[in-house]
Amino acid sequence: MADLYQPAGGIKKTDIKEEIRRRYGIVRRASGYHLYTAKGRRLLDMWQERGSAILGWRSGRAKLVFKNILDRGITGTFPSETEGELIGAVRNLLPHYSTVRWYATKERARIACAAYLDLWSDIPLIEHPLLHPEASRNFGDSGEDLLSAAKNLHGVPLWRPWLDDAYYNMSDRVNDSFLRNVNAALKAMVLVSPFPFAGGCTIAVFAGGEPVNVPPSDSIAPALLGAYARAFRDLAKALFERSESDWAQFDSFIAPYWDRRGPYLIPKIAKDRYADFFSSCLDEGILISPNHRIPSVVPFEADTGNFKPFTLSGLQQFLE
């Protein structure tokens, strides 16, 4: 069963690296929420490495921690203090989840969560139900439609930061019945980790006692575990520094194209036009999610000038 990182049937997968290279050459530098290319073009990053760069490409001290541990030569498979640091950082952020494990791939993390939830092994990885278009749909008196929509979203959920704030800020238009039918309790989740590092590892969390039916954590370089631990501590601090007003400041530009839920953007553009919309945005210097099912992310720091292309005819054609 394909997970949400694969495009829907019949839709060609977008190669981000090739799309950027063809237009602007290689990326020479990344800072904040911008990518700086070899051809001198600055791109606004609303993809943010699937959301892992939500704190910015060079924010916090995670990369410094990574370098310091490398300098100490702690790169083998032996135990180190970084394991305990990572567990502590994640449990501080998500105290209801007593067990924290890490895996080399999202696939291994997904399978571990499926085993814990006693679900079939190929159940997909899905975005949190709040980030699905059905979350704000009015089902009226049709309980059958409600159950049908919920069943289509049954899977191992991804956790993203600021979703609690998003829920309370859209509580007047969220369909609580839909959310309850999708996941009565999120007992195991795969985390979108706030450390933008290609590859790396994936964190999974489990509620309740020590899970006995899931594989142990994989052997991951201590330097990387230490960087993840620092990134989660930076995230815990940022959760109190960013609020709805920070995400809402660009609503006048993005509202015609997306439904915003916290910092996350659910596309209003039809699936069959989305690939063209992605390409047109990139032509205008804006990198959005290449996948209709994965949200784009509002940059925490940007200026209104970055969003002006959304007011021009080149992108407004997709509103017709």
N, C-alpha and C positions, 0 to 999 in steps of 0.2 A: 504494500500500500504506500503510495507516495505521500510525503509529508508536505507541509506548507512551503518548504523551500524549493519545491519543484513546481514549474508552471502548470496551469490547468491543461487538460488534454486538448491537443490541437493548437496550443499557443507556443510559439517558439521562445526558448529561453534567451533572455538578453545577456550578452557578455559585456559586463560593465567595463572591464579592462580594455577590451577591443574598442568599445564605443568612445571611451575617453582618449585612448591612444590615437584613434583615427582623426579625431577633431583637434586635439590639443597636445599630442605627444605624451611623454611620461609625466608623472607627478613627481616634482622635485622636493616639495615641502608640504607639510600639513600642519596647520596651527588653528586653534580655536575650532571654528566650524567652516573653515575654508581649505581648499586644496589649491596649490600653486603649481602650474604646469610649465613644461619646457618652452611652450610657445607664448609664455607670458600672460596666460589667462588665469584669473582667479575664479574658482568655482565655489558656489555656495553649497555646502554639503547637508542635504536633508535625508540622506541615506544613512550616514553615520555608521557604516559597517554593521548593518542590520540593527542599529540602535546601541551597539556597544561603545560608541564614541559619544554618547549622550552628554557626557561631562566635558567634551571637547577633546581634540587630538593631543593636546600637550598639557592638560590640566592636572592638578594634583601632583603627588610625588611617587606614583607607581613606577614610572620608568627609572627614577633615581634608585628606588629600592631594588629593582631588577638589576641595574648596573652594579650596585654595591655588593649584591650576593654573587654575581658573576666574578667580581674582582676577588672575592674570598675563595673562589674555586669550588663553591658548593653547587655542582652541576650533575652529580651522579644520582643513583637510585637509592642511596642510603637515607635513613630518616633524618629530619631536620626540624628546627623550630617553626619553619614556615607552615607545616601542616596544621599545627595547633593554632597558629595565627590566623590562617584562613578559616578554620572552623569557627573560631571566636568572632571574627569579623562578620561572617554570614549569619551566625546565630544572634548576634547583636542586632542585625538588621531585620531578621525574620525569627523572632524568639519562639514562635509557635512550632518551628521545625527543629526537632532535637537532633536529627542526623544530617550531616553534610558529607557528600561524596563528590569526587571529581573524576571525570573520564576524558579519554583522549579525543573523543568525537561526540557530536550531538546524537549520533545514532546509538552509541553505547549508553548515553545518559537516558535517551528515550526508552530503550529496552529495559533498563534498570527500573525506571518509573512504572512502566507497564507491568513488570513482574510484581512490584510492590502493590499495585492497584488491582492485581489479579485480573488483568485484561489480556486479550490476545496479543501475541508478540509483535504483530505488524500494525498495531493501532497507531495512527499518525500523531505527529507533533503538531499542535494547533496553537494559534494565538489565543490569548485570554478571551473568554466569551464577550467581555465588554468591548473588545476591539473588532467585533463582528457587526456588519450592518444590521443584522436582525435584533441587536440589543436595544435599538430604539424604535423598532417597528411596532405598530399598534395591531395586535392580532384580533382585537374585538372579542367576540364570543366564540371564536373558532379555536377550541382547545386542540383539535386535531392538527391544525396548521402549526400551532405552537410546539407540540411534541415532535412533529416532523422536522421543523427547523432545528430543534435542540438535538435530535438524533444525528443530524448531518454534521454537528460540531463535536461529537464525542471523541475525545482523544486526550493525550498527555499535554497539559497546558504549559505555556511559556509564561514566566513571570517577568514583568517589566516594571521599573520604578515609576512612581506617581500614579499608578492605576487606582489606588484608594482615593486620592484626591479627585481623579477624573470621575469616579463613581459618584461621589457626593456632589460634585459640581454639575453633573448631568442627571441627578436623581429625579428631577421633575419630568424627564423624558426617557428614562431607562425602563425597560421591561423586566421587572424583577422576576416575574414568572418564567421568562425565558432563561435568565441566568440560573435560577434554581434548578430548572430541568436539565441544563447542560452539565452543571457540576454542583451537586449538593454540598460537597466538601472537597477542597483542593488539598488532598492528603499527600500528594507528591508532585513536584514541579521541576521543570528545567529552567534555569535562570539565564536571562540575557545579562551576561556579566559586563560591568562597566569598565572593561579594559580592552581598548581597540587593538587587538593583536591577532593577525591572521593565523589561523590554526589554533595553537595553544591548547586549552582544555575547556570543558563544559562542566558547570556545577549543577548538581541535582540535590534537592532537599526532600526530607521525608518527615512527616508528622508522626507522633506516637513513639513507641519504643524502638529499640535497635532493630532494623529490618534484617531478617534472616534469609529472605528469599531473593536478595539482589546481590550482584557481584560487588566485591570490595572496590575501593578507589584504585584507579590505574596509577602506575608509576609516572609521575610528571616531574620535570626538572624543578628543584626547590626554588630556583630564581623566579620561575614563572608563578609558582604558588605564592611566593612572597609578594610579587607584584599584584596579583589578584587580591590578596588580603588587604593591601594598602588601597587598592581601587575601591573595594567595598567599604572601607572606612571613610574614604573621601565621599562616596555616594551617601553614606549615612548622614554626613554633615550637610551635603547639598540638598537633601530632602527637606531640610528646614529653611533653606535659603531661597528656594524657588517655589513659586505659587502660581495659581491660575492666571494672575495678571501678567506674568512673564510669558506664558504661552499665548495669551489672548491679544497681545499687542499687534500681531500681524493678521488678525482675523479678517480685516477688510479686504486683504489681498487673497487669502487662501480659501475663504468660505465658499466661493462658487465651485471650487474644485474638490474640496475635501470636507468631510465631517470631522471636526477636531474633538478628540477626547483626551484631555490633558495635553501632553506634548505630541500625541500620536495622531496621525492623519489617515482617515479611512477614505479611499477615493470614491468620488461620485462619478468619475469617468467610466464609461462602459468598458468591460473587459476587452472587447474586441478592438477598442480604440486606444487601450492603455499603452501598448508598445509605442505607438506613434506619439502619444503624449509624453512618454519618457524621453524619446528622441528629441522632441521639440523643446522640452525643458532644458535638456543638455545643450542644445544649440544656443540657448539663451544664457548658459553659464550656471544652470541650476541642476544639481544631481539629486534626483528623487529615487525612491525605491523602484527597482526594475520589475518588481513582482506585485501584481494587483492585490495579492493576499497578505503582503507584509507591509505594515504601515511605514510611511515616511515620518520624519520627526522634525518638529519645529526647532530651529536652532535657538539656544538660550541667549546667545549674543549675536546680533546681526543688526543691520540698519534697513530702513524702509526702502532704500534704493535697491537693495538686493532683490526685492520682491516686485519691483516695477514691471518686469516682463509679464506678470500675471494680468496686467491691465491692458496689454497690447493685443492686437488682432491675431498675432501668430499663435498665441496660446488660447485666446478666447474663442477661437474656432471650435475648440473641443467642448464648448458649452452648448453648442447648437444641437 
